Structures are given as structure tokens and as C-alpha cells.
Amino acid sequence: MIEKINIGADNVLGFKLSGKLHDEDYSTFVPQIEAALVATDKISLLAQFEDFQGWDLQAAWDDFKLGMEHYSDFERIALVGEKSWERWMAKLCKPFTRAEVKYFDASEMDAALSWAKGSS
């Protein structure tokens, strides 16, 4: 499931990702990102993983396509997680975007948000 998080910043979109992601999740998630990109040239993303269990095959493809279609559209991507493989995932996604990508532990949510806003 992908739920929007109210960040309180025009240039940052926040989402909570939990459970296993499916194609249906991306059918609502992607339009929100594309609408934000119409309003501004670049945005930053904050993705909070909570009890995250990965993607099914179609959702993994959707995620890959999103990254390729918007390769240069993101300023920063903050990944906030609770598992070591999520930290590894942050390193894996770096070649697929021009954005700065940084991983934060779940206890560092405030720092992640500050960094995504460009404050640090």
C-alpha cells in the first residue's frame, strides 16, 4: 500500500510504503507525482518504509518505469526504513536517477524530512 504523507512543503512529496506493493498502488501513486511535476520543474521525494515487504513483478516494473521516465525530475530522494535491505536498496537505485539519494533509519525521520527539503 502507498499512502500520501502530508509533508507541508511544496517541493517535497511524502509517501508511506507498507506491505507488498502491487500495480494498483502505482495507478494512484504515479499520477500524484506527475501532477506535482506539472506544477514545478523538480521535486524531492520522501519514502517511508513501514513493514515493507517489496513489490510483485508488475509493481517492480512500474517502479522501474517511473524512475526511467522521470530520471532527471527529482532533486532528492530520502528513503526512511527499518531494515538493512532497505539501506541496500538506496544504493541500488542511485544509477537510475540523477537525484541525490540518501537512506535514513526510521528513528531519523525528522532529519530525512529536513534533508529532503534541502535544509541540510
C-alpha positions in Angstrom: 0.0 0.0 0.0 1.2 3.5 -0.8 -0.2 6.3 1.3 0.5 10.0 0.9 2.1 11.8 3.9 1.4 15.4 4.4 4.9 17.0 4.4 4.0 20.7 4.5 6.4 21.7 1.7 5.5 22.4 -1.9 8.7 20.9 -3.3 8.6 17.6 -1.4 6.1 14.7 -1.7 6.0 12.1 1.0 4.7 8.6 0.9 4.5 5.7 3.3 5.0 2.3 1.6 3.9 -0.8 3.5 3.2 -4.4 2.8 3.7 -5.7 -0.7 3.2 -3.2 -3.5 1.0 -4.1 -6.5 0.2 -2.5 -9.9 -2.9 -0.8 -8.3 -0.7 1.1 -5.9 1.2 2.7 -8.7 -2.0 3.6 -10.6 -2.7 6.2 -7.8 0.9 7.0 -6.8 2.3 7.9 -10.3 -0.4 10.4 -11.1 0.3 12.3 -7.9 4.0 12.6 -8.8 3.2 13.6 -12.3 0.7 16.3 -11.2 3.4 17.7 -8.8 5.9 17.8 -11.7 3.5 19.8 -13.8 3.5 22.5 -11.1 7.2 22.6 -10.6 10.4 21.6 -12.5 11.8 19.4 -9.8 10.6 17.8 -6.7 12.0 15.8 -3.9 10.6 12.6 -2.5 10.5 11.1 1.0 9.6 7.4 1.1 8.9 5.9 4.5 9.0 2.1 4.6 7.0 0.6 7.3 6.6 -3.2 7.4 7.5 -3.1 3.8 7.6 -6.4 2.0 8.7 -5.5 -1.5 6.9 -5.5 -4.9 5.1 -8.0 -7.0 6.5 -8.3 -10.5 4.2 -5.7 -12.1 4.8 -3.2 -9.4 8.6 -3.7 -9.7 8.2 -2.9 -13.4 6.0 0.1 -12.6 8.7 1.4 -10.2 11.4 0.9 -12.8 9.4 2.8 -15.5 8.7 5.7 -13.1 12.4 6.0 -12.5 13.3 5.9 -16.2 10.5 8.3 -17.2 11.5 10.8 -14.5 15.2 10.2 -14.4 16.0 13.9 -14.1 12.9 15.2 -12.4 13.8 14.6 -8.8 16.1 16.8 -6.7 16.5 14.5 -3.7 15.1 11.1 -2.6 15.1 10.4 1.1 14.4 6.7 1.9 13.4 6.1 5.5 13.4 2.4 6.6 13.8 -0.1 9.3 15.6 -3.0 7.6 19.2 -3.5 6.3 18.0 -4.5 2.9 16.2 -1.1 2.6 19.5 0.6 3.2 21.0 -1.5 0.4 18.0 -0.6 -1.9 19.0 3.1 -1.6 22.4 2.3 -3.1 20.8 0.2 -5.8 18.5 2.9 -7.1 21.3 5.6 -7.4 22.2 4.7 -11.0 18.6 5.1 -12.1 18.1 8.7 -11.1 20.0 12.0 -11.2 18.6 12.8 -7.8 20.7 12.7 -4.6 19.6 9.5 -2.8 20.1 9.1 0.9 18.9 6.4 3.4 17.8 7.3 6.9 16.9 4.9 9.8 13.3 5.1 10.9 14.4 7.0 14.1 15.8 9.7 11.8 12.5 10.8 10.2 13.0 14.5 11.1 16.5 14.5 9.6 15.2 12.8 6.5 12.5 15.4 6.1 14.9 18.3 6.6 17.3 16.8 4.1 14.5 16.3 1.5 13.5 19.9 1.9 17.1 20.9 1.2 17.7 22.3 4.7 20.8 20.2 5.3 
